Amino acid sequence: MRNKRGTPDERDALVERLREFIRVGYVTGSEVARRIGARDASVYSWLKGEFRSGNPKRLADFLDSLAAESSSGIAPNGYEYKPYPTAPKRPRPCPFCRKARGTIQKARGGFQGVCPNCGATGPRRESREEALKAWNGKE
């Protein structure tokens, strides 16, 4: 028979959900402590794994009251996912001469980045996108 505080595994799972909420929700442990009516030190000790929650029902009720986002699980109320705008997909300046922006050209066996100023070449890749990532140092 299980006690009213839950099993240690259930309490650990609640703390893991709390860590995820703090990471995704961009809130502090102090803000969570204020919202659930606990001391700051208690919440931080749960997050560090030093102690388990003495009253997991409060923590479970708090986490269950949050809006669930379909893709990543827990999210704070009012959270709306907006993708981060990506940089334009163009080659960076040559890493050797830094005077000209590289170009991605078709090469034997695929594509590679080439500097029009000094003639430096990047690694060959099978697709233009992979060659662009390699030239920009994003591999």
C-alpha positions in Angstrom: 0.0 0.0 0.0 1.3 3.4 -0.9 1.4 6.3 1.5 -0.3 9.6 0.9 3.0 11.3 0.0 3.6 9.0 -3.0 6.5 6.7 -3.7 10.0 8.1 -4.0 9.9 7.5 -7.8 6.7 9.5 -8.1 8.3 12.4 -6.1 11.4 12.2 -8.3 9.2 12.4 -11.4 7.5 15.5 -10.0 10.8 17.2 -9.4 11.9 16.3 -12.9 8.7 17.9 -14.3 9.5 21.0 -12.2 13.0 21.2 -13.6 11.5 20.9 -17.1 9.0 23.7 -16.3 11.7 26.0 -15.1 13.9 25.3 -18.1 11.1 25.8 -20.7 9.1 28.4 -18.8 12.1 30.7 -18.1 11.0 31.2 -14.5 13.1 31.0 -11.4 12.8 28.6 -8.5 11.9 31.6 -6.3 8.9 32.3 -8.6 7.8 28.7 -8.4 8.2 28.7 -4.6 6.0 31.8 -4.4 3.3 30.3 -6.6 3.1 27.0 -4.7 3.5 28.5 -1.2 6.9 26.9 -0.4 10.2 28.4 0.8 12.8 29.3 -1.8 15.4 27.1 -0.1 13.0 24.1 -0.2 12.5 24.4 -4.0 16.2 24.8 -4.7 17.0 21.8 -2.6 14.4 19.7 -4.5 16.0 20.9 -7.8 19.5 20.0 -6.6 18.3 16.6 -5.5 19.3 17.1 -1.9 15.7 16.6 -0.5 12.4 15.3 -1.8 9.3 17.3 -1.6 7.6 16.9 1.8 4.2 17.7 0.3 4.2 16.4 -3.3 0.4 17.0 -3.7 1.0 20.8 -3.7 3.7 20.4 -6.4 1.6 18.0 -8.4 -1.4 20.3 -8.3 0.7 23.2 -9.4 2.3 21.3 -12.3 -1.1 19.8 -13.4 -2.7 23.3 -13.4 -0.3 24.4 -16.2 -1.3 24.4 -19.8 0.2 21.4 -21.7 1.9 22.1 -25.0 1.5 19.2 -27.4 5.1 19.1 -28.6 7.3 19.4 -25.5 5.1 18.7 -22.5 4.9 21.3 -19.8 4.6 25.0 -20.6 3.4 28.0 -18.5 0.0 29.4 -19.1 -0.2 31.7 -22.1 3.0 30.3 -23.6 3.0 30.2 -27.4 5.8 28.6 -29.4 7.5 30.9 -31.9 10.4 29.6 -33.9 13.6 31.6 -33.6 14.2 33.4 -36.8 17.2 31.8 -38.6 19.9 33.7 -40.3 19.9 34.0 -44.1 21.4 31.0 -45.7 24.4 32.5 -47.3 28.1 31.7 -46.9 30.2 33.6 -44.4 33.4 35.5 -45.4 36.4 33.3 -46.1 38.0 32.1 -42.9 41.5 32.6 -44.4 41.6 36.0 -46.1 38.4 37.4 -44.7 38.1 39.7 -47.7 35.4 38.0 -49.8 32.3 36.1 -49.0 32.5 32.5 -50.1 30.3 30.8 -52.7 29.0 27.3 -52.8 29.8 25.6 -56.1 29.2 22.3 -57.7 32.4 20.2 -57.4 33.4 16.7 -58.4 31.3 14.4 -56.2 29.1 17.1 -54.7 29.4 20.7 -53.5 32.0 22.8 -51.7 32.6 26.3 -50.5 35.1 28.4 -52.5 36.6 31.8 -51.8 36.6 34.0 -54.9 39.5 36.1 -53.6 42.1 33.6 -52.4 40.8 30.4 -53.9 40.5 28.5 -50.6 38.0 25.6 -50.7 35.9 24.0 -48.0 35.1 20.3 -47.5 33.1 18.5 -50.1 29.5 17.5 -49.2 26.8 15.7 -51.0 24.2 18.6 -50.9 24.4 22.3 -51.2 23.0 22.8 -47.7 25.6 20.4 -46.1 28.4 22.3 -47.9 27.0 25.6 -46.7 26.9 24.3 -43.1 30.5 23.1 -43.5 31.7 26.4 -44.9 30.0 28.3 -42.2 31.5 26.1 -39.5 28.1 24.7 -38.3 28.9 21.0 -38.5 
